[in-house]
Amino acid sequence: MEGATAPTPQQAQTTTATPALSKSDEAASATPPATLEEVRGVVAHIYRDAVVVEADRAAPFVVGDFNGDGSEDVAVVVRPGEGKLPEVNGEYANWIVEDPRQVQTPEVRGEVKVFPKRPGPTTVRQGELLLALIHGYRVRGWRDPLASQTYLLKGAAGGEMSARSAEAALKAATDKARLPQLRGDVIVERLAGGDGFIYWTGAKYAWSGPASH
C-alpha cells in the first residue's frame, strides 16, 4: 500500500503495566503450580493427623517466599484434627503456635529499641481455623521432605487470601510511614472485617492491619 511506512523500533515497542510479582511468581517458570493434592500431602507429612486442610474452601492455600530466604513457602488454612488438641498444643510439638495479632514489633525511640512485653502462650481450641506456614528448604521449597520449620497461626485464617510481593505491598499502602519492615512476600487477606496482611518480622509472623497499631 502506497504511503505506508514501517513502524520504527520505538513505535513498535509497547508498554504494558504489570503487577509486581511475588518472589515465587518470578520463579514460576521453574516451579510447577501447587496443587491441593500435594499441599494436603505435605501437611499430612509434617503434621500427621494433628491438623487437616480446611475442606470448605476452594483455594485454601497460597505460596510465596514469606520469610525472604529465597525458598518458596506455603500457607494453608487448616483446623485441628478431631481429638488432636493435645498434639496441636503440645509442649514438644514440631511447630510453633502463635497469634500474629498479639505480636508487636519493637518501638524505636531515638537510637533505642523498646521491646514490648512478650505475649503469653497461645492455645488452640477445637474447631478453630488456623493458618499453617511451612517454610521451604533450598530449591524445592516447601515440597522438599526436609522442609520442617513450621508455624500454626491462630486467628490468621482470613478471607480473600493472596500472596503479594513486598514491593506491591509498599505501593498499595496508604500510610507508608506506618508500614512495617518487610523481609519477604506478605499474605494479604480480610481478617475480622478489615483488610491487612500477615508478614514475617524476622522471628515471628505478625498482622498489619486494623487493631495492629
VOPAGU-2260 file (C-alpha; in pm, 1 decimal, decimal comma):
REM VOPAGU-2260
SITE   aa  ch    i         X         Y         Z
SITE  MET   A    0       0,0       0,0       0,0
SITE  GLU   A    1     146,4     330,0    -111,5
SITE  GLY   A    2     229,2     583,0     155,0
SITE  ALA   A    3     253,0     321,5     427,1
SITE  THR   A    4     575,2     316,5     622,9
SITE  ALA   A    5     711,3      50,6     851,7
SITE  PRO   A    6     697,4     146,9    1218,9
SITE  THR   A    7    1021,4     245,5    1382,0
SITE  PRO   A    8    1154,6      22,7    1659,7
SITE  GLN   A    9    1038,2     287,7    1906,3
SITE  GLN   A   10     685,9     286,3    1758,9
SITE  ALA   A   11     674,7     -91,4    1756,8
SITE  GLN   A   12     751,4    -113,6    2126,6
SITE  THR   A   13     454,4    -124,4    2360,5
SITE  THR   A   14     449,7     -75,2    2733,6
SITE  THR   A   15     211,5    -281,1    2940,8
SITE  ALA   A   16     163,9    -223,0    3310,9
SITE  THR   A   17     206,9    -547,7    3500,7
SITE  PRO   A   18     154,7    -610,9    3870,4
SITE  ALA   A   19     458,9    -666,1    4088,7
SITE  LEU   A   20     526,6   -1036,2    4124,8
SITE  SER   A   21     593,1   -1217,8    4446,1
SITE  LYS   A   22     934,8   -1381,0    4463,2
SITE  SER   A   23     781,5   -1720,7    4398,6
SITE  ASP   A   24     594,2   -1585,4    4093,7
SITE  GLU   A   25     926,2   -1477,2    3944,4
SITE  ALA   A   26    1044,6   -1837,7    3958,2
SITE  ALA   A   27     716,7   -1981,0    3829,6
SITE  SER   A   28     877,2   -2098,2    3505,1
SITE  ALA   A   29    1099,9   -2332,7    3706,3
SITE  THR   A   30     840,8   -2434,3    3966,2
SITE  PRO   A   31     514,9   -2606,5    3871,5
SITE  PRO   A   32     196,3   -2457,8    4018,4
SITE  ALA   A   33      97,1   -2603,1    4353,1
SITE  THR   A   34    -197,6   -2840,6    4362,9
SITE  LEU   A   35    -435,0   -2906,9    4650,0
SITE  GLU   A   36    -343,0   -3274,0    4642,3
SITE  GLU   A   37      27,7   -3213,9    4701,4
SITE  VAL   A   38     -43,7   -2947,3    4964,8
SITE  ARG   A   39    -258,2   -3199,9    5152,4
SITE  GLY   A   40      27,4   -3448,0    5125,1
SITE  VAL   A   41     283,2   -3206,3    5269,3
SITE  VAL   A   42      50,6   -3109,7    5556,1
SITE  ALA   A   43      -4,7   -3477,6    5636,7
SITE  HIS   A   44     371,7   -3543,5    5620,8
SITE  ILE   A   45     455,5   -3263,8    5866,2
SITE  TYR   A   46     157,1   -3250,8    6099,3
SITE  ARG   A   47      42,3   -3613,2    6064,2
SITE  ASP   A   48    -323,3   -3602,7    6168,5
SITE  ALA   A   49    -285,6   -3318,6    6420,7
SITE  VAL   A   50    -441,8   -3078,9    6167,7
SITE  VAL   A   51    -632,5   -3124,8    5842,9
SITE  VAL   A   52    -665,1   -2893,8    5543,4
SITE  GLU   A   53    -990,3   -2696,1    5555,0
SITE  ALA   A   54   -1225,7   -2863,7    5308,5
SITE  ASP   A   55   -1480,5   -2582,3    5277,2
SITE  ARG   A   56   -1250,7   -2351,0    5082,0
SITE  ALA   A   57   -1197,0   -2380,8    4709,1
SITE  ALA   A   58    -841,2   -2244,5    4738,8
SITE  PRO   A   59    -722,7   -2295,1    5098,0
SITE  PHE   A   60    -355,1   -2213,7    5033,0
SITE  VAL   A   61    -116,2   -1957,6    4886,0
SITE  VAL   A   62     253,1   -1984,1    4803,0
SITE  GLY   A   63     528,2   -1723,2    4827,2
SITE  ASP   A   64     866,3   -1653,0    4982,0
SITE  PHE   A   65     720,7   -1524,5    5306,7
SITE  ASN   A   66    1039,6   -1520,3    5515,2
SITE  GLY   A   67    1255,8   -1381,6    5234,1
SITE  ASP   A   68    1518,8   -1656,1    5222,8
SITE  GLY   A   69    1477,1   -1730,7    4851,7
SITE  SER   A   70    1293,2   -2060,9    4902,8
SITE  GLU   A   71     921,3   -2096,8    4829,1
SITE  ASP   A   72     690,4   -2136,2    5130,8
SITE  VAL   A   73     324,0   -2233,1    5155,5
SITE  ALA   A   74      45,5   -2103,9    5380,6
SITE  VAL   A   75    -251,3   -2338,0    5426,8
SITE  VAL   A   76    -583,0   -2296,4    5608,7
SITE  VAL   A   77    -624,2   -2592,2    5844,4
SITE  ARG   A   78    -819,6   -2693,5    6152,1
SITE  PRO   A   79    -728,1   -2927,5    6438,8
SITE  GLY   A   80    -799,9   -3293,6    6379,6
SITE  GLU   A   81   -1076,2   -3443,2    6591,0
SITE  GLY   A   82    -941,6   -3508,2    6938,7
SITE  LYS   A   83    -592,3   -3384,2    6845,7
SITE  LEU   A   84    -566,1   -3071,3    7059,5
SITE  PRO   A   85    -305,9   -3229,2    7291,6
SITE  GLU   A   86     -80,0   -3279,0    6988,5
SITE  VAL   A   87    -151,6   -2933,1    6844,5
SITE  ASN   A   88     -80,1   -2755,1    7173,4
SITE  GLY   A   89     188,5   -2995,6    7289,7
SITE  GLU   A   90     497,4   -2851,5    7454,2
SITE  TYR   A   91     723,7   -3067,0    7237,9
SITE  ALA   A   92     536,8   -3026,5    6908,8
SITE  ASN   A   93     748,9   -2979,8    6597,0
SITE  TRP   A   94     579,1   -2648,8    6516,3
SITE  ILE   A   95     532,2   -2308,5    6677,0
SITE  VAL   A   96     182,1   -2193,2    6775,3
SITE  GLU   A   97     137,7   -1814,2    6768,3
SITE  ASP   A   98    -127,4   -1546,1    6727,4
SITE  PRO   A   99       0,2   -1282,5    6479,0
SITE  ARG   A  100    -247,0   -1028,2    6619,2
SITE  GLN   A  101     -63,5   -1040,8    6952,0
SITE  VAL   A  102     284,8    -997,3    6804,5
SITE  GLN   A  103     420,5    -645,4    6839,2
SITE  THR   A  104     740,5    -515,9    6686,0
SITE  PRO   A  105     991,1    -307,2    6886,9
SITE  GLU   A  106     925,5      65,2    6913,7
SITE  VAL   A  107    1217,0     284,6    6809,0
SITE  ARG   A  108    1279,0     581,0    7038,6
SITE  GLY   A  109    1572,5     775,8    6906,0
SITE  GLU   A  110    1857,4     526,1    6888,9
SITE  VAL   A  111    1695,5     285,7    7134,4
SITE  LYS   A  112    1464,9      -6,0    7055,7
SITE  VAL   A  113    1198,2     -65,9    7319,9
SITE  PHE   A  114    1074,5    -423,0    7308,9
SITE  PRO   A  115     710,8    -488,7    7402,9
SITE  LYS   A  116     609,5    -733,9    7671,0
SITE  ARG   A  117     616,3   -1088,5    7539,4
SITE  PRO   A  118     262,8   -1229,7    7499,7
SITE  GLY   A  119     161,9   -1539,9    7691,0
SITE  PRO   A  120     140,1   -1883,7    7529,5
SITE  THR   A  121    -117,0   -1927,5    7253,5
SITE  THR   A  122    -368,8   -2208,3    7295,2
SITE  VAL   A  123    -569,4   -2354,0    7007,4
SITE  ARG   A  124    -927,7   -2469,5    7065,9
SITE  GLN   A  125   -1121,0   -2739,4    6884,8
SITE  GLY   A  126   -1281,2   -2618,8    6562,1
SITE  GLU   A  127   -1066,6   -2306,4    6526,8
SITE  LEU   A  128    -931,7   -2227,7    6183,1
SITE  LEU   A  129    -553,6   -2189,1    6172,0
SITE  LEU   A  130    -302,9   -2077,6    5912,7
SITE  ALA   A  131     -24,2   -2332,5    5877,7
SITE  LEU   A  132     300,9   -2178,8    5749,0
SITE  ILE   A  133     557,0   -2419,6    5608,6
SITE  HIS   A  134     894,9   -2265,1    5530,2
SITE  GLY   A  135    1065,0   -2402,5    5223,6
SITE  TYR   A  136    1402,3   -2572,1    5209,0
SITE  ARG   A  137    1651,3   -2492,8    4933,4
SITE  VAL   A  138    1548,9   -2524,2    4567,7
SITE  ARG   A  139    1242,0   -2744,6    4613,9
SITE  GLY   A  140    1098,4   -2514,6    4877,0
SITE  TRP   A  141     800,3   -2639,7    5077,6
SITE  ARG   A  142     787,8   -2953,9    4862,1
SITE  ASP   A  143    1122,3   -3072,8    4999,8
SITE  PRO   A  144    1082,5   -3357,3    5253,8
SITE  LEU   A  145    1338,0   -3175,5    5472,3
SITE  ALA   A  146    1117,8   -2863,9    5499,0
SITE  SER   A  147    1037,7   -2877,1    5868,9
SITE  GLN   A  148    1026,1   -2519,5    6003,7
SITE  THR   A  149     652,9   -2468,7    6050,9
SITE  TYR   A  150     405,2   -2247,6    6232,1
SITE  LEU   A  151      37,8   -2272,2    6327,8
SITE  LEU   A  152    -108,5   -1922,4    6337,5
SITE  LYS   A  153    -422,8   -1869,7    6541,9
SITE  GLY   A  154    -672,8   -1609,2    6424,2
SITE  ALA   A  155    -489,3   -1568,1    6093,8
SITE  ALA   A  156    -708,9   -1765,0    5851,4
SITE  GLY   A  157    -887,7   -1475,3    5684,5
SITE  GLY   A  158   -1082,0   -1441,9    5362,6
SITE  GLU   A  159    -973,3   -1340,3    5012,3
SITE  MET   A  160    -622,7   -1467,9    5081,5
SITE  SER   A  161    -344,4   -1396,8    4830,2
SITE  ALA   A  162      33,2   -1358,3    4819,0
SITE  ARG   A  163     181,2   -1018,0    4740,0
SITE  SER   A  164     538,9    -903,2    4697,0
SITE  ALA   A  165     686,9    -654,1    4941,8
SITE  GLU   A  166     718,2    -405,7    4655,9
SITE  ALA   A  167     349,2    -434,5    4570,6
SITE  ALA   A  168     251,6    -407,9    4938,0
SITE  LEU   A  169     453,0     -86,7    4966,3
SITE  LYS   A  170     287,9      61,5    4657,2
SITE  ALA   A  171     -59,1     -29,1    4785,4
SITE  ALA   A  172      -3,5     116,5    5133,9
SITE  THR   A  173    -193,5     437,8    5202,8
SITE  ASP   A  174      23,1     521,8    5504,7
SITE  LYS   A  175     374,4     417,7    5407,6
SITE  ALA   A  176     523,7     568,0    5723,5
SITE  ARG   A  177     343,7     308,1    5934,8
SITE  LEU   A  178     425,2      15,7    5709,8
SITE  PRO   A  179     642,7    -239,8    5892,2
SITE  GLN   A  180     975,6    -354,3    5752,9
SITE  LEU   A  181     902,7    -629,5    5503,0
SITE  ARG   A  182    1155,8    -907,6    5451,4
SITE  GLY   A  183     959,5   -1120,8    5206,8
SITE  ASP   A  184     622,0   -1166,2    5042,2
SITE  VAL   A  185     310,8   -1098,1    5250,7
SITE  ILE   A  186     -22,5   -1277,6    5284,6
SITE  VAL   A  187    -295,8   -1028,9    5203,0
SITE  GLU   A  188    -637,9   -1110,3    5347,5
SITE  ARG   A  189    -954,6    -979,9    5508,3
SITE  LEU   A  190    -948,8   -1050,9    5879,1
SITE  ALA   A  191   -1224,0    -960,0    6126,0
SITE  GLY   A  192   -1378,6    -723,6    5871,7
SITE  GLY   A  193   -1057,3    -535,4    5793,9
SITE  ASP   A  194    -800,4    -561,4    5515,5
SITE  GLY   A  195    -435,4    -618,4    5600,1
SITE  PHE   A  196    -158,5    -872,8    5569,8
SITE  ILE   A  197      47,1   -1129,4    5756,9
SITE  TYR   A  198     422,6   -1066,1    5737,4
SITE  TRP   A  199     749,0   -1208,8    5871,2
SITE  THR   A  200     923,0    -991,4    6131,4
SITE  GLY   A  201    1246,1   -1187,7    6115,6
SITE  ALA   A  202    1144,4   -1405,7    6409,6
SITE  LYS   A  203     764,5   -1430,7    6407,9
SITE  TYR   A  204     459,9   -1373,5    6191,2
SITE  ALA   A  205     263,8   -1057,0    6268,1
SITE  TRP   A  206     -55,7    -892,1    6145,2
SITE  SER   A  207     -50,5    -547,4    5987,4
SITE  GLY   A  208    -398,6    -402,9    5962,8
SITE  PRO   A  209    -686,1    -280,0    6180,2
SITE  ALA   A  210    -615,6    -308,2    6554,5
SITE  SER   A  211    -246,2    -381,2    6492,1
SITE  HIS   A  212    -117,5     -30,8    6567,6
